[in-house]
Amino acid sequence: YLKRIEWDRSKFPVQLYPFLPAGEAEKERPIVIDARLAFGRPVIASKSISTRAIADRIDVGEPVADVAAEYGLDASEIEQAAVYERAA
């Protein structure tokens, strides 16, 4: 589990890449929790977009493809953010 944490020079944990409920590959890290980004709320690692904002849009019925296109993300990143939020 410690492989999912990134440490700074002083050995202080600065980023956590949570496991996804869908059992994605060990090396995949689409979501990050970092106190320096969004006040420590989970975000999409590549764009720092809140997973909650993405899940809210999917929950009200917006198509995954539309949300992905608007944010410039892959549909799989959008789906993983929604799955993470529903499990959290």
N, C-alpha and C positions, 0 to 999 in steps of 0.2 A: 504493500500500500504506500510505502514511502516514496516509491518511484513517481507517484502522482502529485508530489509536492516539489516545488522549486524553492530553493534557499538562496539568500543573498550572501555576500562575503562574510558577514558576521554570524553566519549559521542561523539566521532568523527566517522562518517560513514566510514567503511573500506571495506565492501563488499556489492554489489548490485546483487540480483538475479532477472533478468528481467522477465517480463511476456512473455510467448511464444504466438505467434499469433494463434497457433492451439487451444488455450484454454485448455491447459493441467491442471491437478489437481493443486489446490492451494499449496499443500505441495511439489510438485515436483520442484526441483531446479537443473536441469542438467547444466545450464550455469551460470557463475559468472563473474562479472566485479569487479576487484580488482586492485588498483593501484600498488600493490606489485607483481602482476603477469602479464607478457607480456605487461608492460607499460600501464596497464589499459584497454587493449583490451579484448573483451569477449573470454572466454575459457571454455572448458568442465571442470566442477568443480572437477570431480574425477581424472583427469590426467593432467590438465593445458595445454591442447592442443588447439590451436587457432581454433575458429569456422570458421574463414576465410580460413584457410588451409584445413579444412575438406570440406567446401562448394566448394572450388576450385577443389578438387579432384572429388567430385560428379558431378560438372558441366562439367568436361571434359569426363565424361562417365564411371568412375570407379564404379563398383558395390558396393552398400552399405555394403554388407556382407564382401567384400574384405577389404574395408577401416576399418570396425569394427574389423576384425580379426587382421589386422596389428597394430592397436593401442590398442588392448585389451579392446575394449568397446562393449557395446550392440548396436545392429543395431538401436534401438530406440534413443540412444544418438546421433548417427551419423545423423539420420534423423532430430532430433530436432535442431542440430547445423546448418544444411543446411537450414531448415525453418527459423530459427532466422536470418541468414545472408541475406537471400532473402528478408526478411521483413524490415531489418534495413536500 
